[in-house]
């Protein structure tokens, strides 16, 4: 568990200095896995139609609902590794 947490924190730091900026779909995946790993399942109302960015983020996070924190951390680490 401690190793996974350390790897996750390292991946979070590395995500800020990737060689090139990922496309929007990949950025949403990174966001959703980070939120799932750190906060758990998405809560609250889905943002309205006028908030397109908030809505996309909410939908991406909702797509990983039910995934455990450890699973989300591991998926996040794997995704960042694949982008290096």
mmCIF file as gemmi writes it, N, C-alpha and C atoms, coordinates in Angstrom:
data_model
loop_
_atom_site.group_PDB
_atom_site.id
_atom_site.type_symbol
_atom_site.label_atom_id
_atom_site.label_alt_id
_atom_site.label_comp_id
_atom_site.label_asym_id
_atom_site.label_entity_id
_atom_site.label_seq_id
_atom_site.pdbx_PDB_ins_code
_atom_site.Cartn_x
_atom_site.Cartn_y
_atom_site.Cartn_z
_atom_site.occupancy
_atom_site.B_iso_or_equiv
_atom_site.pdbx_formal_charge
_atom_site.auth_seq_id
_atom_site.auth_asym_id
_atom_site.pdbx_PDB_model_num
ATOM 1 N N . UNK Axp A 1 ? 0.826 -1.2 0 1 0 ? 1 A 1
ATOM 2 C CA . UNK Axp A 1 ? 0 0 0 1 0 ? 1 A 1
ATOM 3 C C . UNK Axp A 1 ? 0.868 1.261 0 1 0 ? 1 A 1
ATOM 4 N N . UNK Axp A 2 ? 1.895 1.287 0.857 1 0 ? 2 A 1
ATOM 5 C CA . UNK Axp A 2 ? 2.768 2.461 0.923 1 0 ? 2 A 1
ATOM 6 C C . UNK Axp A 2 ? 3.5 2.662 -0.403 1 0 ? 2 A 1
ATOM 7 N N . UNK Axp A 3 ? 3.898 1.536 -1.044 1 0 ? 3 A 1
ATOM 8 C CA . UNK Axp A 3 ? 4.582 1.641 -2.335 1 0 ? 3 A 1
ATOM 9 C C . UNK Axp A 3 ? 3.673 2.223 -3.401 1 0 ? 3 A 1
ATOM 10 N N . UNK Axp A 4 ? 2.413 1.807 -3.413 1 0 ? 4 A 1
ATOM 11 C CA . UNK Axp A 4 ? 1.455 2.313 -4.382 1 0 ? 4 A 1
ATOM 12 C C . UNK Axp A 4 ? 1.227 3.804 -4.177 1 0 ? 4 A 1
ATOM 13 N N . UNK Axp A 5 ? 1.088 4.215 -2.912 1 0 ? 5 A 1
ATOM 14 C CA . UNK Axp A 5 ? 0.877 5.631 -2.596 1 0 ? 5 A 1
ATOM 15 C C . UNK Axp A 5 ? 2.078 6.457 -3.055 1 0 ? 5 A 1
ATOM 16 N N . UNK Axp A 6 ? 3.278 5.947 -2.818 1 0 ? 6 A 1
ATOM 17 C CA . UNK Axp A 6 ? 4.495 6.651 -3.24 1 0 ? 6 A 1
ATOM 18 C C . UNK Axp A 6 ? 4.566 6.726 -4.764 1 0 ? 6 A 1
ATOM 19 N N . UNK Axp A 7 ? 4.237 5.635 -5.435 1 0 ? 7 A 1
ATOM 20 C CA . UNK Axp A 7 ? 4.254 5.62 -6.905 1 0 ? 7 A 1
ATOM 21 C C . UNK Axp A 7 ? 3.213 6.59 -7.458 1 0 ? 7 A 1
ATOM 22 N N . UNK Axp A 8 ? 2.052 6.65 -6.804 1 0 ? 8 A 1
ATOM 23 C CA . UNK Axp A 8 ? 0.991 7.572 -7.222 1 0 ? 8 A 1
ATOM 24 C C . UNK Axp A 8 ? 1.449 9.023 -7.078 1 0 ? 8 A 1
ATOM 25 N N . UNK Axp A 9 ? 2.032 9.35 -5.93 1 0 ? 9 A 1
ATOM 26 C CA . UNK Axp A 9 ? 2.502 10.718 -5.703 1 0 ? 9 A 1
ATOM 27 C C . UNK Axp A 9 ? 3.601 11.1 -6.691 1 0 ? 9 A 1
ATOM 28 N N . UNK Axp A 10 ? 4.472 10.159 -7.014 1 0 ? 10 A 1
ATOM 29 C CA . UNK Axp A 10 ? 5.531 10.393 -8.007 1 0 ? 10 A 1
ATOM 30 C C . UNK Axp A 10 ? 4.899 10.631 -9.39 1 0 ? 10 A 1
ATOM 31 N N . UNK Axp A 11 ? 3.895 9.834 -9.737 1 0 ? 11 A 1
ATOM 32 C CA . UNK Axp A 11 ? 3.22 9.985 -11.03 1 0 ? 11 A 1
ATOM 33 C C . UNK Axp A 11 ? 2.5 11.328 -11.12 1 0 ? 11 A 1
ATOM 34 N N . UNK Axp A 12 ? 1.907 11.773 -10.006 1 0 ? 12 A 1
ATOM 35 C CA . UNK Axp A 12 ? 1.242 13.085 -9.984 1 0 ? 12 A 1
ATOM 36 C C . UNK Axp A 12 ? 2.258 14.178 -10.289 1 0 ? 12 A 1
ATOM 37 N N . UNK Axp A 13 ? 3.425 14.095 -9.665 1 0 ? 13 A 1
ATOM 38 C CA . UNK Axp A 13 ? 4.478 15.082 -9.916 1 0 ? 13 A 1
ATOM 39 C C . UNK Axp A 13 ? 4.946 15.006 -11.365 1 0 ? 13 A 1
ATOM 40 N N . UNK Axp A 14 ? 5.118 13.794 -11.877 1 0 ? 14 A 1
ATOM 41 C CA . UNK Axp A 14 ? 5.585 13.618 -13.251 1 0 ? 14 A 1
ATOM 42 C C . UNK Axp A 14 ? 4.544 14.065 -14.277 1 0 ? 14 A 1
ATOM 43 N N . UNK Axp A 15 ? 3.264 14.008 -13.907 1 0 ? 15 A 1
ATOM 44 C CA . UNK Axp A 15 ? 2.208 14.401 -14.843 1 0 ? 15 A 1
ATOM 45 C C . UNK Axp A 15 ? 2.308 15.874 -15.209 1 0 ? 15 A 1
ATOM 46 N N . UNK Axp A 16 ? 2.962 16.654 -14.362 1 0 ? 16 A 1
ATOM 47 C CA . UNK Axp A 16 ? 3.097 18.091 -14.614 1 0 ? 16 A 1
ATOM 48 C C . UNK Axp A 16 ? 4.253 18.406 -15.559 1 0 ? 16 A 1
ATOM 49 N N . UNK Axp A 17 ? 5.077 17.403 -15.866 1 0 ? 17 A 1
ATOM 50 C CA . UNK Axp A 17 ? 6.229 17.661 -16.737 1 0 ? 17 A 1
ATOM 51 C C . UNK Axp A 17 ? 6.356 16.598 -17.837 1 0 ? 17 A 1
ATOM 52 N N . UNK Axp A 18 ? 5.229 16.234 -18.423 1 0 ? 18 A 1
ATOM 53 C CA . UNK Axp A 18 ? 5.251 15.267 -19.521 1 0 ? 18 A 1
ATOM 54 C C . UNK Axp A 18 ? 5.908 15.907 -20.745 1 0 ? 18 A 1
ATOM 55 N N . UNK Axp A 19 ? 6.524 15.097 -21.607 1 0 ? 19 A 1
ATOM 56 C CA . UNK Axp A 19 ? 7.216 15.645 -22.783 1 0 ? 19 A 1
ATOM 57 C C . UNK Axp A 19 ? 6.294 16.462 -23.697 1 0 ? 19 A 1
ATOM 58 N N . UNK Axp A 20 ? 5.054 16.025 -23.84 1 0 ? 20 A 1
ATOM 59 C CA . UNK Axp A 20 ? 4.096 16.815 -24.612 1 0 ? 20 A 1
ATOM 60 C C . UNK Axp A 20 ? 2.733 16.752 -23.951 1 0 ? 20 A 1
ATOM 61 N N . UNK Axp A 21 ? 1.946 17.803 -24.181 1 0 ? 21 A 1
ATOM 62 C CA . UNK Axp A 21 ? 0.628 17.87 -23.546 1 0 ? 21 A 1
ATOM 63 C C . UNK Axp A 21 ? -0.289 16.811 -24.153 1 0 ? 21 A 1
ATOM 64 N N . UNK Axp A 22 ? -0.911 15.989 -23.31 1 0 ? 22 A 1
ATOM 65 C CA . UNK Axp A 22 ? -1.836 14.963 -23.814 1 0 ? 22 A 1
ATOM 66 C C . UNK Axp A 22 ? -3.079 15.593 -24.443 1 0 ? 22 A 1
ATOM 67 N N . UNK Axp A 23 ? -3.769 14.835 -25.287 1 0 ? 23 A 1
ATOM 68 C CA . UNK Axp A 23 ? -5.011 15.328 -25.88 1 0 ? 23 A 1
ATOM 69 C C . UNK Axp A 23 ? -6.088 15.427 -24.791 1 0 ? 23 A 1
ATOM 70 N N . UNK Axp A 24 ? -7.19 16.081 -25.118 1 0 ? 24 A 1
ATOM 71 C CA . UNK Axp A 24 ? -8.238 16.341 -24.128 1 0 ? 24 A 1
ATOM 72 C C . UNK Axp A 24 ? -8.831 15.072 -23.53 1 0 ? 24 A 1
ATOM 73 N N . UNK Axp A 25 ? -9.024 14.038 -24.329 1 0 ? 25 A 1
ATOM 74 C CA . UNK Axp A 25 ? -9.59 12.792 -23.797 1 0 ? 25 A 1
ATOM 75 C C . UNK Axp A 25 ? -8.645 12.167 -22.768 1 0 ? 25 A 1
ATOM 76 N N . UNK Axp A 26 ? -7.356 12.214 -23.041 1 0 ? 26 A 1
ATOM 77 C CA . UNK Axp A 26 ? -6.369 11.68 -22.101 1 0 ? 26 A 1
ATOM 78 C C . UNK Axp A 26 ? -6.323 12.534 -20.84 1 0 ? 26 A 1
ATOM 79 N N . UNK Axp A 27 ? -6.412 13.85 -21.002 1 0 ? 27 A 1
ATOM 80 C CA . UNK Axp A 27 ? -6.431 14.737 -19.84 1 0 ? 27 A 1
ATOM 81 C C . UNK Axp A 27 ? -7.639 14.441 -18.948 1 0 ? 27 A 1
ATOM 82 N N . UNK Axp A 28 ? -8.788 14.167 -19.572 1 0 ? 28 A 1
ATOM 83 C CA . UNK Axp A 28 ? -9.983 13.819 -18.799 1 0 ? 28 A 1
ATOM 84 C C . UNK Axp A 28 ? -9.787 12.502 -18.055 1 0 ? 28 A 1
ATOM 85 N N . UNK Axp A 29 ? -9.118 11.547 -18.697 1 0 ? 29 A 1
ATOM 86 C CA . UNK Axp A 29 ? -8.838 10.251 -18.056 1 0 ? 29 A 1
ATOM 87 C C . UNK Axp A 29 ? -7.915 10.455 -16.852 1 0 ? 29 A 1
ATOM 88 N N . UNK Axp A 30 ? -6.876 11.276 -17.028 1 0 ? 30 A 1
ATOM 89 C CA . UNK Axp A 30 ? -5.954 11.583 -15.928 1 0 ? 30 A 1
ATOM 90 C C . UNK Axp A 30 ? -6.734 12.223 -14.778 1 0 ? 30 A 1
ATOM 91 N N . UNK Axp A 31 ? -7.563 13.202 -15.114 1 0 ? 31 A 1
ATOM 92 C CA . UNK Axp A 31 ? -8.368 13.904 -14.104 1 0 ? 31 A 1
ATOM 93 C C . UNK Axp A 31 ? -9.28 12.934 -13.352 1 0 ? 31 A 1
ATOM 94 N N . UNK Axp A 32 ? -9.996 12.107 -14.106 1 0 ? 32 A 1
ATOM 95 C CA . UNK Axp A 32 ? -10.979 11.222 -13.471 1 0 ? 32 A 1
ATOM 96 C C . UNK Axp A 32 ? -10.305 10.201 -12.557 1 0 ? 32 A 1
ATOM 97 N N . UNK Axp A 33 ? -9.176 9.651 -12.991 1 0 ? 33 A 1
ATOM 98 C CA . UNK Axp A 33 ? -8.47 8.679 -12.149 1 0 ? 33 A 1
ATOM 99 C C . UNK Axp A 33 ? -7.901 9.343 -10.893 1 0 ? 33 A 1
ATOM 100 N N . UNK Axp A 34 ? -7.4 10.572 -11.05 1 0 ? 34 A 1
ATOM 101 C CA . UNK Axp A 34 ? -6.871 11.303 -9.895 1 0 ? 34 A 1
ATOM 102 C C . UNK Axp A 34 ? -7.983 11.552 -8.879 1 0 ? 34 A 1
ATOM 103 N N . UNK Axp A 35 ? -9.118 12.045 -9.357 1 0 ? 35 A 1
ATOM 104 C CA . UNK Axp A 35 ? -10.231 12.351 -8.457 1 0 ? 35 A 1
ATOM 105 C C . UNK Axp A 35 ? -10.754 11.081 -7.782 1 0 ? 35 A 1
ATOM 106 N N . UNK Axp A 36 ? -10.858 9.99 -8.543 1 0 ? 36 A 1
ATOM 107 C CA . UNK Axp A 36 ? -11.343 8.721 -7.983 1 0 ? 36 A 1
ATOM 108 C C . UNK Axp A 36 ? -10.374 8.217 -6.918 1 0 ? 36 A 1
ATOM 109 N N . UNK Axp A 37 ? -9.074 8.344 -7.19 1 0 ? 37 A 1
ATOM 110 C CA . UNK Axp A 37 ? -8.058 7.863 -6.247 1 0 ? 37 A 1
ATOM 111 C C . UNK Axp A 37 ? -8.024 8.702 -4.975 1 0 ? 37 A 1
ATOM 112 N N . UNK Axp A 38 ? -8.257 9.998 -5.102 1 0 ? 38 A 1
ATOM 113 C CA . UNK Axp A 38 ? -8.114 10.876 -3.944 1 0 ? 38 A 1
ATOM 114 C C . UNK Axp A 38 ? -9.425 11.164 -3.221 1 0 ? 38 A 1
ATOM 115 N N . UNK Axp A 39 ? -10.562 11.129 -3.926 1 0 ? 39 A 1
ATOM 116 C CA . UNK Axp A 39 ? -11.831 11.506 -3.309 1 0 ? 39 A 1
ATOM 117 C C . UNK Axp A 39 ? -12.906 10.416 -3.355 1 0 ? 39 A 1
ATOM 118 N N . UNK Axp A 40 ? -12.712 9.393 -4.17 1 0 ? 40 A 1
ATOM 119 C CA . UNK Axp A 40 ? -13.725 8.351 -4.294 1 0 ? 40 A 1
ATOM 120 C C . UNK Axp A 40 ? -14.754 8.7 -5.358 1 0 ? 40 A 1
ATOM 121 N N . UNK Axp A 41 ? -15.924 8.08 -5.26 1 0 ? 41 A 1
ATOM 122 C CA . UNK Axp A 41 ? -16.955 8.265 -6.278 1 0 ? 41 A 1
ATOM 123 C C . UNK Axp A 41 ? -17.428 9.713 -6.368 1 0 ? 41 A 1
ATOM 124 N N . UNK Axp A 42 ? -17.764 10.104 -7.6 1 0 ? 42 A 1
ATOM 125 C CA . UNK Axp A 42 ? -18.283 11.447 -7.856 1 0 ? 42 A 1
ATOM 126 C C . UNK Axp A 42 ? -19.6 11.65 -7.103 1 0 ? 42 A 1
ATOM 127 N N . UNK Axp A 43 ? -19.795 12.862 -6.61 1 0 ? 43 A 1
ATOM 128 C CA . UNK Axp A 43 ? -21.025 13.208 -5.891 1 0 ? 43 A 1
ATOM 129 C C . UNK Axp A 43 ? -21.549 14.527 -6.431 1 0 ? 43 A 1
ATOM 130 N N . UNK Axp A 44 ? -22.784 14.821 -6.105 1 0 ? 44 A 1
ATOM 131 C CA . UNK Axp A 44 ? -23.359 16.096 -6.507 1 0 ? 44 A 1
ATOM 132 C C . UNK Axp A 44 ? -24.051 16.009 -7.857 1 0 ? 44 A 1
ATOM 133 N N . UNK Axp A 45 ? -24.599 17.136 -8.249 1 0 ? 45 A 1
ATOM 134 C CA . UNK Axp A 45 ? -25.337 17.194 -9.509 1 0 ? 45 A 1
ATOM 135 C C . UNK Axp A 45 ? -24.397 17.397 -10.687 1 0 ? 45 A 1
ATOM 136 N N . UNK Axp A 46 ? -24.789 16.854 -11.817 1 0 ? 46 A 1
ATOM 137 C CA . UNK Axp A 46 ? -24.035 17.04 -13.054 1 0 ? 46 A 1
ATOM 138 C C . UNK Axp A 46 ? -24.183 18.497 -13.482 1 0 ? 46 A 1
ATOM 139 N N . UNK Axp A 47 ? -23.062 19.158 -13.839 1 0 ? 47 A 1
ATOM 140 C CA . UNK Axp A 47 ? -23.146 20.56 -14.26 1 0 ? 47 A 1
ATOM 141 C C . UNK Axp A 47 ? -24.08 20.735 -15.462 1 0 ? 47 A 1
ATOM 142 N N . UNK Axp A 48 ? -24.631 21.927 -15.575 1 0 ? 48 A 1
ATOM 143 C CA . UNK Axp A 48 ? -25.572 22.228 -16.642 1 0 ? 48 A 1
ATOM 144 C C . UNK Axp A 48 ? -24.931 22.267 -18.012 1 0 ? 48 A 1
ATOM 145 N N . UNK Axp A 49 ? -25.776 22.364 -19.011 1 0 ? 49 A 1
ATOM 146 C CA . UNK Axp A 49 ? -25.348 22.337 -20.41 1 0 ? 49 A 1
ATOM 147 C C . UNK Axp A 49 ? -24.374 23.474 -20.747 1 0 ? 49 A 1
ATOM 148 N N . UNK Axp A 50 ? -24.5 24.605 -20.059 1 0 ? 50 A 1
ATOM 149 C CA . UNK Axp A 50 ? -23.64 25.747 -20.372 1 0 ? 50 A 1
ATOM 150 C C . UNK Axp A 50 ? -22.219 25.577 -19.841 1 0 ? 50 A 1
ATOM 151 N N . UNK Axp A 51 ? -22.031 24.695 -18.876 1 0 ? 51 A 1
ATOM 152 C CA . UNK Axp A 51 ? -20.693 24.436 -18.316 1 0 ? 51 A 1
ATOM 153 C C . UNK Axp A 51 ? -20.12 23.183 -18.973 1 0 ? 51 A 1
ATOM 154 N N . UNK Axp A 52 ? -19.627 23.34 -20.196 1 0 ? 52 A 1
ATOM 155 C CA . UNK Axp A 52 ? -19.167 22.182 -20.976 1 0 ? 52 A 1
ATOM 156 C C . UNK Axp A 52 ? -17.948 21.508 -20.347 1 0 ? 52 A 1
ATOM 157 N N . UNK Axp A 53 ? -17.009 22.291 -19.837 1 0 ? 53 A 1
ATOM 158 C CA . UNK Axp A 53 ? -15.803 21.721 -19.237 1 0 ? 53 A 1
ATOM 159 C C . UNK Axp A 53 ? -16.161 20.971 -17.955 1 0 ? 53 A 1
ATOM 160 N N . UNK Axp A 54 ? -16.943 21.607 -17.096 1 0 ? 54 A 1
ATOM 161 C CA . UNK Axp A 54 ? -17.365 20.965 -15.853 1 0 ? 54 A 1
ATOM 162 C C . UNK Axp A 54 ? -18.15 19.694 -16.117 1 0 ? 54 A 1
ATOM 163 N N . UNK Axp A 55 ? -18.977 19.734 -17.145 1 0 ? 55 A 1
ATOM 164 C CA . UNK Axp A 55 ? -19.797 18.572 -17.511 1 0 ? 55 A 1
ATOM 165 C C . UNK Axp A 55 ? -18.918 17.421 -18 1 0 ? 55 A 1
ATOM 166 N N . UNK Axp A 56 ? -17.92 17.742 -18.829 1 0 ? 56 A 1
ATOM 167 C CA . UNK Axp A 56 ? -17.006 16.712 -19.345 1 0 ? 56 A 1
ATOM 168 C C . UNK Axp A 56 ? -16.204 16.086 -18.201 1 0 ? 56 A 1
ATOM 169 N N . UNK Axp A 57 ? -15.754 16.913 -17.276 1 0 ? 57 A 1
ATOM 170 C CA . UNK Axp A 57 ? -14.997 16.405 -16.12 1 0 ? 57 A 1
ATOM 171 C C . UNK Axp A 57 ? -15.888 15.508 -15.255 1 0 ? 57 A 1
ATOM 172 N N . UNK Axp A 58 ? -17.114 15.95 -15.014 1 0 ? 58 A 1
ATOM 173 C CA . UNK Axp A 58 ? -18.052 15.179 -14.206 1 0 ? 58 A 1
ATOM 174 C C . UNK Axp A 58 ? -18.315 13.822 -14.863 1 0 ? 58 A 1
ATOM 175 N N . UNK Axp A 59 ? -18.571 13.845 -16.171 1 0 ? 59 A 1
ATOM 176 C CA . UNK Axp A 59 ? -18.862 12.594 -16.888 1 0 ? 59 A 1
ATOM 177 C C . UNK Axp A 59 ? -17.671 11.638 -16.86 1 0 ? 59 A 1
ATOM 178 N N . UNK Axp A 60 ? -16.46 12.185 -17.023 1 0 ? 60 A 1
ATOM 179 C CA . UNK Axp A 60 ? -15.26 11.342 -16.998 1 0 ? 60 A 1
ATOM 180 C C . UNK Axp A 60 ? -15.086 10.703 -15.623 1 0 ? 60 A 1
ATOM 181 N N . UNK Axp A 61 ? -15.312 11.492 -14.582 1 0 ? 61 A 1
ATOM 182 C CA . UNK Axp A 61 ? -15.184 10.985 -13.215 1 0 ? 61 A 1
ATOM 183 C C . UNK Axp A 61 ? -16.274 9.953 -12.933 1 0 ? 61 A 1
ATOM 184 N N . UNK Axp A 62 ? -17.493 10.226 -13.393 1 0 ? 62 A 1
ATOM 185 C CA . UNK Axp A 62 ? -18.608 9.292 -13.181 1 0 ? 62 A 1
ATOM 186 C C . UNK Axp A 62 ? -18.356 7.955 -13.89 1 0 ? 62 A 1
ATOM 187 N N . UNK Axp A 63 ? -17.581 7.988 -14.976 1 0 ? 63 A 1
ATOM 188 C CA . UNK Axp A 63 ? -17.302 6.77 -15.749 1 0 ? 63 A 1
ATOM 189 C C . UNK Axp A 63 ? -16.441 5.776 -14.964 1 0 ? 63 A 1
ATOM 190 N N . UNK Axp A 64 ? -15.701 6.248 -13.961 1 0 ? 64 A 1
ATOM 191 C CA . UNK Axp A 64 ? -14.857 5.343 -13.162 1 0 ? 64 A 1
ATOM 192 C C . UNK Axp A 64 ? -15.467 5.085 -11.783 1 0 ? 64 A 1
ATOM 193 N N . UNK Axp A 65 ? -16.739 5.428 -11.633 1 0 ? 65 A 1
ATOM 194 C CA . UNK Axp A 65 ? -17.437 5.231 -10.364 1 0 ? 65 A 1
ATOM 195 C C . UNK Axp A 65 ? -17.394 3.756 -9.967 1 0 ? 65 A 1
ATOM 196 N N . UNK Axp A 66 ? -17.132 3.504 -8.693 1 0 ? 66 A 1
ATOM 197 C CA . UNK Axp A 66 ? -17.077 2.127 -8.201 1 0 ? 66 A 1
ATOM 198 C C . UNK Axp A 66 ? -15.676 1.544 -8.178 1 0 ? 66 A 1
ATOM 199 N N . UNK Axp A 67 ? -14.743 2.186 -8.874 1 0 ? 67 A 1
ATOM 200 C CA . UNK Axp A 67 ? -13.348 1.718 -8.871 1 0 ? 67 A 1
ATOM 201 C C . UNK Axp A 67 ? -12.734 2.058 -7.512 1 0 ? 67 A 1
ATOM 202 N N . UNK Axp A 68 ? -12.03 1.117 -6.927 1 0 ? 68 A 1
ATOM 203 C CA . UNK Axp A 68 ? -11.423 1.367 -5.609 1 0 ? 68 A 1
ATOM 204 C C . UNK Axp A 68 ? -10.305 2.403 -5.734 1 0 ? 68 A 1
ATOM 205 N N . UNK Axp A 69 ? -9.964 3.006 -4.592 1 0 ? 69 A 1
ATOM 206 C CA . UNK Axp A 69 ? -8.883 3.996 -4.588 1 0 ? 69 A 1
ATOM 207 C C . UNK Axp A 69 ? -7.585 3.381 -5.103 1 0 ? 69 A 1
ATOM 208 N N . UNK Axp A 70 ? -7.285 2.156 -4.65 1 0 ? 70 A 1
ATOM 209 C CA . UNK Axp A 70 ? -6.047 1.49 -5.07 1 0 ? 70 A 1
ATOM 210 C C . UNK Axp A 70 ? -6.043 1.217 -6.568 1 0 ? 70 A 1
ATOM 211 N N . UNK Axp A 71 ? -7.17 0.748 -7.097 1 0 ? 71 A 1
ATOM 212 C CA . UNK Axp A 71 ? -7.262 0.498 -8.543 1 0 ? 71 A 1
ATOM 213 C C . UNK Axp A 71 ? -7.055 1.784 -9.328 1 0 ? 71 A 1
ATOM 214 N N . UNK Axp A 72 ? -7.702 2.853 -8.87 1 0 ? 72 A 1
ATOM 215 C CA . UNK Axp A 72 ? -7.581 4.141 -9.554 1 0 ? 72 A 1
ATOM 216 C C . UNK Axp A 72 ? -6.142 4.656 -9.498 1 0 ? 72 A 1
ATOM 217 N N . UNK Axp A 73 ? -5.5 4.491 -8.345 1 0 ? 73 A 1
ATOM 218 C CA . UNK Axp A 73 ? -4.091 4.912 -8.222 1 0 ? 73 A 1
ATOM 219 C C . UNK Axp A 73 ? -3.217 4.137 -9.196 1 0 ? 73 A 1
ATOM 220 N N . UNK Axp A 74 ? -3.406 2.814 -9.251 1 0 ? 74 A 1
ATOM 221 C CA . UNK Axp A 74 ? -2.593 1.983 -10.14 1 0 ? 74 A 1
ATOM 222 C C . UNK Axp A 74 ? -2.841 2.352 -11.599 1 0 ? 74 A 1
ATOM 223 N N . UNK Axp A 75 ? -4.093 2.562 -11.975 1 0 ? 75 A 1
ATOM 224 C CA . UNK Axp A 75 ? -4.418 2.958 -13.352 1 0 ? 75 A 1
ATOM 225 C C . UNK Axp A 75 ? -3.807 4.318 -13.686 1 0 ? 75 A 1
ATOM 226 N N . UNK Axp A 76 ? -3.812 5.228 -12.724 1 0 ? 76 A 1
ATOM 227 C CA . UNK Axp A 76 ? -3.221 6.56 -12.911 1 0 ? 76 A 1
ATOM 228 C C . UNK Axp A 76 ? -1.717 6.434 -13.157 1 0 ? 76 A 1
ATOM 229 N N . UNK Axp A 77 ? -1.06 5.655 -12.306 1 0 ? 77 A 1
ATOM 230 C CA . UNK Axp A 77 ? 0.392 5.449 -12.447 1 0 ? 77 A 1
ATOM 231 C C . UNK Axp A 77 ? 0.7 4.839 -13.821 1 0 ? 77 A 1
ATOM 232 N N . UNK Axp A 78 ? -0.057 3.821 -14.217 1 0 ? 78 A 1
ATOM 233 C CA . UNK Axp A 78 ? 0.162 3.165 -15.509 1 0 ? 78 A 1
ATOM 234 C C . UNK Axp A 78 ? -0.037 4.135 -16.668 1 0 ? 78 A 1
ATOM 235 N N . UNK Axp A 79 ? -1.075 4.971 -16.573 1 0 ? 79 A 1
ATOM 236 C CA . UNK Axp A 79 ? -1.361 5.938 -17.638 1 0 ? 79 A 1
ATOM 237 C C . UNK Axp A 79 ? -0.244 6.95 -17.77 1 0 ? 79 A 1
ATOM 238 N N . UNK Axp A 80 ? 0.223 7.504 -16.653 1 0 ? 80 A 1
ATOM 239 C CA . UNK Axp A 80 ? 1.321 8.491 -16.698 1 0 ? 80 A 1
ATOM 240 C C . UNK Axp A 80 ? 2.587 7.85 -17.243 1 0 ? 80 A 1
ATOM 241 N N . UNK Axp A 81 ? 2.882 6.618 -16.831 1 0 ? 81 A 1
ATOM 242 C CA . UNK Axp A 81 ? 4.051 5.903 -17.353 1 0 ? 81 A 1
ATOM 243 C C . UNK Axp A 81 ? 3.977 5.751 -18.877 1 0 ? 81 A 1
ATOM 244 N N . UNK Axp A 82 ? 2.78 5.477 -19.379 1 0 ? 82 A 1
ATOM 245 C CA . UNK Axp A 82 ? 2.623 5.27 -20.832 1 0 ? 82 A 1
ATOM 246 C C . UNK Axp A 82 ? 2.78 6.568 -21.618 1 0 ? 82 A 1
ATOM 247 N N . UNK Axp A 83 ? 2.653 7.701 -20.949 1 0 ? 83 A 1
ATOM 248 C CA . UNK Axp A 83 ? 2.741 8.997 -21.626 1 0 ? 83 A 1
ATOM 249 C C . UNK Axp A 83 ? 4.146 9.587 -21.615 1 0 ? 83 A 1
ATOM 250 N N . UNK Axp A 84 ? 5.055 8.961 -20.874 1 0 ? 84 A 1
ATOM 251 C CA . UNK Axp A 84 ? 6.424 9.498 -20.796 1 0 ? 84 A 1
ATOM 252 C C . UNK Axp A 84 ? 7.208 9.221 -22.052 1 0 ? 84 A 1
